[in-house]
Amino acid sequence: MATEITTPTKLIYMTDSYIQAMPATVVAVIHDGEPKVDGTRSVSVILDQTLFYAQGGGQPADQGEISGPHGKVAVSHVSYNGGAILHKGSLEGQVAVGEKVSLHIHWPLRYKHMQLHTAGHIVDQAVKNILPGSKSIDGNHGIGKKLSITFSTAIPETALPAIQKEVNKIITEAGPITFEMLTKDEIISRSIAIPFDLPSNKPLRILQLHHYPPMPDGGTHLHTTDESWPITITGVKTDAGNTLILYQVQEPIPSSSTVAAARLSLVELKKKVAEILAAAHQDLATPEELKTTYLGKKGRFNDLAQMLRQLTPQDRKAAGMILNELKTQLEQLITERANKASDISGKWVDLSAPGQLPRLGHMHPVSQAMEQITQIFEHIGFTRVRYPEVDWDHYVFEALNMPSNHPARDEWETFFIDAPIDKKFGKVVLTAHTSNGQVREMERLNSTPPIRMINIARCYRRQQDATHTQMFHQFEGLVVDKGITIQHLKGTLDYFAQEFYGPGTKSRIRPFHFQFTEPSFEVDFSCHICKGTGQVDGKDEEGKPAKVKCKFCKSGWHEVGGAGMVHPNVLKAGGIDANQYTGFAFGWGIERTYTLKPGLNIDDIRLLYSGEMKFLEQF
């Protein structure tokens, strides 16, 4: 994933599977492809916390909606990405990083998944009660519409009637289903059997089904076993030496002598009412959306009202009063929101006045610079390419004539990746420059010039200050052909300077040393403020008009980067005969190049990546 998330998403459902709505903050929005015909886009949203279950452990992902002040995401799938949770779906409108949003899960689907998952644990325990020593190793609780528990031990078909009877018994026991987070030491001290190596860096969530042995589990579950819908054992089959017990769950709950109907108490009803009110007050949706979510035909109020049949007859009158009060408070909240939104409290509104157009964004200034640089070089026959930003040491250093003891190959200068070392290509590094594309371009063209390449990519170095960032962008030019000389290099630099900074801008080259060019040069461009003179109109100490030193460049020139004639050893590494062909290369940072444009006064390059809208809106 392009976005690096350092703080994992907080999983709210781990403590309470019955929460259906809550607020959260957007951490990242990843756009997947171009907008569709209807204007929506496929996105992946990362939040600081979530109640959406990410598919795993045999349980399907939740679905639902993420609503913000300017848009909403219809969540169709949820998955893990390291510590972050990706909420994938279709975006209508806009959702931005840092926004407060409201989460609403599709409760009927979540409740069904809870039923299927809890049913799997009931079946698992029933098998172990009938056949002690049975060892379960996996389970599927609805993914692909399959329901099964996998055992590494043999389960005879003749045991199925007894297992079915035991399943019914566990349900009618009405035992509680509880969870707790335990550390490795606590798990060991309580002799809890875990079928895998214990994590030592974080607590593990432990589920206990009534009084039966606890087990690790990260899914969503019912409160008690008697809330379970009827479970039917449908068969047994073998697969790769393992035994699968197949089961089905019946919906809705029928009256049965063997299965007790789920019961709701007044205490639990009041708790659910409090949860709904808290969620509604924190919900940032529009009044119309609030009405649909909480008071609509399929809203949360009606869902709760449907549960009244679970109460005993003597409790239903009190429950009706509680629900009436809930409905009144929800209606008052929606009315208050509507009045605030329309701002009709004594103020005149001109309904014929033109509406406010939505704010339009633009390309980031660094992206604008990339586009302009690409177009400038395409006009003189260069081809835009892009090579890996995580590459082998061979292409980043070795093939560029850098000895093993070169300072750039020190871990204090370059980011090395903790990965296996290749016998041929060496270590894996985050590219310190775009020059790794030189030999790769030669190989791509089968070592057959002519070559006219412009390579633009991210680079990484261990530097961070007002003029450097640990991640930055470079563009790399490479020309290889017969008869290429320094005059060609100088002409190309002059052409770029005038196209990028304006007519009259000049370039100059000064002798320097780079390991992969010979001869090598530092490249300077003339200052656009003093026209390369180093002096501007001002006043002397007596206040009289005089020429004074240019404060912007101080000398008439700006250093921008490096260039030179391609070293014969680099041509040789790319399979090109240095006796027949010569070439030149140049490259420098895009951020540095851009900040020297006329009219800009950026004294800290880190501002370009601050995300500060007041700064970015200037460009």
Secondary structure by P-SEA (a helix, b strand, c coil): cccccccccccccccccccccbbbbbccccccccccccccccbbbbccccccccccccbbbbbbbccccccccccccccccccccccbbbbccccccccccccccaaaaaaaaaaaaaaaaaaaaaaaaaccccccccccccccccccccccbbbbccaaaaaaaaaaaaaacbbbbbbbbbcaaaaaaacccccccccccbbbbbbbccccbbbbbccccccccccccccccccccccccbbbbbbccccccccccccccccccaaaaaaaaaaaaaaaaaccccaaaaaaaccccccaaaaaaaacccccccaaaaaaaaaaaaaaaaaaaaaaaaaaaaccccccccccccccccbbbbccaaaaaaaaaaaaaaaabbbbbbccccccccccccccccccccccccccccccccccccccccccccccccccaaaaaaaaacccccbbbbbbbbbbcccccccccccbbbbbbbbbcccccaaaaaaaaaaaaaaaccccbbbbbbbbbbcccccbbbbbbcccccccccccbbbcccccbbbbcccccccccccccccccccaaaaaaaccccccccbbbbbbbaaaaaaaccccccccccccccccccccccc
